[in-house]
Amino acid sequence: MRRKRNKRGKSNEEPQVKEPTYITDPVEQTEAYLNIRDELEQKIRARMKDINPFLLGRCHIYWAIKQDILWRDYGIRWRSPQELNPAIHFD
């Protein structure tokens, strides 16, 4: 199959753009994490109860709290989406 060329000799086909892959921490699929997931969410919500739910950048606070609870209470090292996806800007 031949590509059609425009007057400048370039292909008229659109370049294929790869969307960035969103990476999550594999620890979220471990049995240790899955066993405490509901309890973890309750602890995070309790610590975030006074934070404005419409605050821009709230996800970073959520992730910092989650990381802290996982490490202090369960000894689980968890990496946030921001750490694993530095090319993506979260707000």
C-alpha positions in Angstrom: 0.0 0.0 0.0 1.5 3.3 -1.0 1.1 6.5 1.0 -0.1 9.6 -0.8 2.3 12.4 -0.6 1.4 16.1 -0.5 3.2 18.8 -2.6 6.1 18.9 -0.1 6.6 15.2 -0.4 5.2 14.5 3.1 2.7 11.8 4.0 -0.9 13.0 4.5 -1.4 10.3 7.2 -1.8 11.5 10.8 1.1 10.5 13.0 0.3 7.9 15.6 0.2 9.5 19.0 0.7 7.2 22.0 -1.2 8.2 25.1 0.8 8.0 28.3 0.4 4.9 30.4 -1.0 5.5 33.8 0.9 3.5 36.4 -0.5 2.3 39.7 1.6 0.9 42.5 1.6 -3.0 42.3 1.3 -3.1 46.1 -2.4 -2.3 45.6 -2.8 -5.8 44.2 -1.2 -7.6 47.1 -3.2 -9.6 49.7 -1.8 -7.5 52.5 -3.2 -4.3 50.9 -6.5 -5.8 49.8 -7.1 -7.0 53.4 -6.9 -3.5 54.9 -8.3 -1.5 52.0 -11.7 -0.6 53.6 -10.1 0.1 57.0 -7.5 2.3 55.3 -10.1 4.3 53.4 -12.0 5.0 56.7 -8.8 6.2 58.3 -8.0 8.5 55.4 -11.5 10.0 55.4 -11.3 10.6 59.2 -8.1 12.6 58.8 -9.4 14.5 55.8 -12.8 15.4 57.3 -11.9 19.1 57.8 -10.3 19.6 54.3 -12.5 21.4 51.8 -13.7 18.7 49.3 -13.4 21.2 46.4 -9.8 22.2 47.2 -7.6 22.1 44.1 -4.7 19.7 44.6 -6.6 17.8 47.3 -5.5 14.5 45.7 -1.9 15.2 46.9 -3.1 15.6 50.5 -5.1 12.4 50.1 -2.0 10.5 48.8 0.3 11.9 51.5 -2.1 10.8 54.2 -2.6 7.4 52.6 1.2 6.9 52.3 1.6 7.9 55.9 -1.1 5.5 57.2 0.1 2.6 55.1 3.7 3.0 56.4 3.0 3.8 60.1 0.1 1.4 60.7 0.8 -1.4 58.3 4.4 -1.2 57.3 3.5 -1.0 53.6 5.6 1.1 51.3 3.2 2.7 48.8 4.0 5.1 46.0 1.5 7.7 44.9 0.4 8.2 41.3 2.4 11.4 41.2 5.6 9.5 42.1 4.9 6.8 39.5 3.7 9.2 36.7 5.9 12.3 36.8 4.9 13.3 33.3 1.2 13.7 34.4 0.1 16.8 36.2 -2.5 16.1 38.9 -4.6 18.8 40.6 
